[in-house]
Amino acid sequence: MASGVAAIAPQFDDAEQQRSASNLGIWIFLATEVLFFGVLFAAYAITRVRYPEAFAAGSRLTNITLAGINTAVLLTSSLTMALGVHAAKEGARRALVAWLCLTVALGVGFLAIKAVEYRFDYLEHLVPSVDFVYPAPQADQVELFFYLYFLITGVHALHVLIGIGCIAVIAVMASRGAFSASYFTPVDVTGLYWHLVDIIWLFVFPILYLVSRS
């Protein structure tokens, strides 16, 4: 493949058809991701309706400061990713690499802050089945909240990690001149995935951290 020129797979007639197929494929994949997280959110909603007081108590034990910082970090990473896609469309290779590397750095920062938050949760004895202590009524229901808390945030963190890996690979490819103004589909579809990860966090943050807070 020549620098910045798409290799047309044999099943496609031209680059435009290949690009359309790639876009359709990523949107179908993103739809399955929405369904996957939808199941987790539905499980949370059902149990929250059943145990509203316990879930409110559990939410107040979460670290809203670190979660708020992480929200800002992830939203900023969505901006840098969008700027990276724009640079790819303009054929600005150096800017593309810079924005992608910054996005990776922000993603790593998000995971680092999340790891600190998990450590605080452990020190405060909020890890179900490992070291959970809640010396108040409805302890079992509060523990259930934290089961869902760790499940949802853990799965989301895994998606962030996957996204970081994909963006890092794209950044290396970009540094080698693999993309141009006429061929940037891998950058575009990776950006769509990253934006979905960010959007999912915008649902995770309020349902886990903002329940009955005032």
C-alpha positions as CSV (number, residue, x, y, z in Angstrom):
1,M,0.0,0.0,0.0
2,A,1.4,3.4,-0.9
3,S,1.6,6.0,1.8
4,G,-1.8,7.4,2.6
5,V,-3.5,5.4,-0.1
6,A,-6.2,2.9,0.8
7,A,-5.8,-0.7,-0.4
8,I,-9.0,-1.8,-2.0
9,A,-10.1,-5.2,-0.8
10,P,-11.2,-7.6,-3.6
11,Q,-14.8,-7.6,-2.5
12,F,-15.2,-3.9,-3.1
13,D,-15.5,-2.0,-6.4
14,D,-13.9,1.2,-5.2
15,A,-12.6,3.1,-2.1
16,E,-16.0,4.8,-1.6
17,Q,-17.8,1.5,-1.4
18,Q,-15.2,0.2,1.0
19,R,-15.5,3.3,3.2
20,S,-19.3,3.0,3.3
21,A,-19.0,-0.7,4.3
22,S,-16.6,0.2,7.1
23,N,-18.9,2.9,8.4
24,L,-21.8,0.5,8.4
25,G,-19.8,-2.1,10.2
26,I,-18.7,0.2,13.0
27,W,-22.3,1.5,13.5
28,I,-23.6,-2.0,13.8
29,F,-20.8,-2.8,16.3
30,L,-21.6,0.3,18.3
31,A,-25.3,-0.7,18.3
32,T,-24.3,-4.0,19.9
33,E,-22.3,-2.1,22.5
34,V,-25.3,0.0,23.3
35,L,-27.4,-3.1,23.8
36,F,-24.7,-4.6,26.0
37,F,-24.5,-1.6,28.3
38,G,-28.3,-1.3,28.1
39,V,-28.6,-4.7,29.9
40,L,-26.3,-3.4,32.7
41,F,-28.2,-0.2,33.0
42,A,-31.5,-2.1,33.1
43,A,-30.3,-4.3,35.9
44,Y,-29.2,-1.2,37.8
45,A,-32.6,0.5,37.2
46,I,-34.6,-2.5,38.4
47,T,-32.6,-3.0,41.6
48,R,-32.6,0.8,42.3
49,V,-36.4,0.9,42.1
50,R,-36.5,-2.1,44.5
51,Y,-34.0,-0.7,47.0
52,P,-34.1,3.2,46.6
53,E,-32.9,4.0,50.1
54,A,-30.0,1.6,50.0
55,F,-28.9,2.7,46.5
56,A,-29.0,6.3,47.7
57,A,-26.8,5.4,50.7
58,G,-24.4,3.5,48.5
59,S,-24.1,6.4,46.0
60,R,-23.2,8.8,48.8
61,L,-20.2,6.6,49.6
62,T,-18.7,6.9,46.2
63,N,-16.0,9.4,45.5
64,I,-17.7,12.1,43.5
65,T,-14.6,14.4,43.4
66,L,-12.5,11.8,41.5
67,A,-15.5,10.8,39.3
68,G,-16.0,14.5,38.5
69,I,-12.4,14.9,37.5
70,N,-12.6,11.8,35.4
71,T,-15.7,13.1,33.6
72,A,-13.7,16.3,32.6
73,V,-10.8,14.2,31.5
74,L,-12.9,11.9,29.3
75,L,-14.9,14.8,27.8
76,T,-11.6,16.5,27.0
77,S,-10.3,13.3,25.3
78,S,-13.4,13.3,23.2
79,L,-12.5,16.8,22.0
80,T,-8.9,15.8,21.2
81,M,-10.2,12.7,19.3
82,A,-12.5,14.9,17.3
83,L,-9.6,17.2,16.5
84,G,-7.6,14.2,15.5
85,V,-10.2,13.1,13.0
86,H,-10.4,16.6,11.6
87,A,-6.6,16.7,11.2
88,A,-6.9,13.3,9.3
89,K,-9.5,14.8,7.0
90,E,-7.2,17.7,6.3
91,G,-4.2,15.5,5.7
92,A,-2.3,17.1,8.6
93,R,-0.2,14.2,9.7
94,R,1.8,15.8,12.5
95,A,-1.4,17.3,14.0
96,L,-3.1,14.0,13.7
97,V,-0.4,12.2,15.6
98,A,-0.3,14.9,18.3
99,W,-4.0,14.8,18.9
100,L,-4.1,11.0,19.0
101,C,-1.2,10.8,21.4
102,L,-2.9,13.4,23.6
103,T,-6.1,11.3,23.5
104,V,-4.1,8.3,24.6
105,A,-2.6,10.2,27.5
106,L,-6.0,11.4,28.6
107,G,-7.3,7.9,28.4
108,V,-4.4,6.6,30.5
109,G,-5.1,9.4,33.0
110,F,-8.7,8.4,33.3
111,L,-7.7,4.8,34.1
112,A,-5.1,6.0,36.6
113,I,-7.7,8.1,38.4
114,K,-10.1,5.2,38.4
115,A,-7.4,3.0,39.9
116,V,-6.9,5.6,42.7
117,E,-10.7,5.6,43.2
118,Y,-10.8,1.8,43.5
119,R,-8.0,1.9,46.0
120,F,-10.0,4.4,48.2
121,D,-13.0,2.1,47.8
122,Y,-10.9,-0.8,49.1
123,L,-9.5,1.2,52.0
124,E,-13.0,2.2,53.0
125,H,-14.1,-1.5,52.9
126,L,-16.5,-1.0,50.0
127,V,-15.4,-4.0,47.8
128,P,-18.2,-6.7,47.8
129,S,-17.1,-10.2,48.6
130,V,-13.6,-9.1,49.4
131,D,-13.8,-6.5,52.1
132,F,-17.2,-5.0,52.5
133,V,-18.3,-3.4,55.7
134,Y,-21.4,-1.2,56.1
135,P,-22.4,-0.9,59.8
136,A,-25.9,0.3,59.2
137,P,-29.3,-1.2,58.1
138,Q,-29.7,-2.5,54.6
139,A,-26.1,-3.6,54.4
140,D,-26.9,-6.4,51.9
141,Q,-28.7,-4.0,49.6
142,V,-25.9,-1.4,49.8
143,E,-23.5,-4.2,48.9
144,L,-25.6,-5.0,45.9
145,F,-25.2,-1.4,44.8
146,F,-21.4,-1.8,44.9
147,Y,-21.6,-5.1,43.0
148,L,-23.3,-3.1,40.2
149,Y,-20.9,-0.1,40.7
150,F,-17.8,-2.2,40.2
151,L,-19.4,-4.2,37.4
152,I,-20.5,-1.2,35.4
153,T,-17.4,0.9,36.0
154,G,-15.1,-2.0,35.5
155,V,-16.6,-3.0,32.1
156,H,-16.5,0.7,31.1
157,A,-12.8,0.9,32.1
158,L,-12.1,-2.2,30.0
159,H,-13.6,-0.5,27.0
160,V,-11.4,2.6,27.7
161,L,-8.4,0.3,27.8
162,I,-9.4,-1.2,24.4
163,G,-9.9,2.2,23.0
164,I,-6.5,3.4,24.2
165,G,-4.9,0.4,22.4
166,C,-6.7,1.1,19.2
167,I,-5.9,4.8,19.2
168,A,-2.2,4.0,20.0
169,V,-2.0,1.7,17.0
170,I,-3.7,4.3,14.8
171,A,-1.2,6.9,16.0
172,V,1.7,4.6,15.0
173,M,0.2,4.1,11.6
174,A,-0.4,7.8,11.2
175,S,3.3,8.6,12.1
176,R,4.3,6.3,9.3
177,G,2.1,8.1,6.8
178,A,-0.6,5.5,6.5
179,F,-3.4,8.1,6.2
180,S,-4.2,11.1,4.0
181,A,-7.0,13.4,3.2
182,S,-8.4,10.8,0.8
183,Y,-8.0,7.8,3.2
184,F,-8.6,8.2,6.9
185,T,-11.4,5.6,7.6
186,P,-9.6,3.8,10.4
187,V,-9.1,7.1,12.2
188,D,-12.8,7.9,11.7
189,V,-14.2,4.6,13.0
190,T,-11.8,4.6,15.9
191,G,-13.1,8.0,16.8
192,L,-16.6,6.8,16.7
193,Y,-15.8,4.0,19.2
194,W,-14.1,6.5,21.5
195,H,-17.0,8.9,21.5
196,L,-19.3,6.0,22.4
197,V,-17.1,5.2,25.4
198,D,-17.4,8.8,26.5
199,I,-21.1,9.0,26.0
200,I,-21.6,5.8,28.1
201,W,-19.7,7.5,30.9
202,L,-22.1,10.4,30.8
203,F,-24.8,7.9,31.8
204,V,-22.6,6.0,34.3
205,F,-21.6,9.1,36.2
206,P,-25.1,10.4,37.2
207,I,-26.7,7.0,37.9
208,L,-23.8,5.8,40.2
209,Y,-22.5,9.0,41.7
210,L,-25.4,11.5,41.8
211,V,-28.2,9.5,43.4
212,S,-29.9,11.5,46.1
213,R,-26.9,13.9,46.5
214,S,-27.7,17.5,47.3
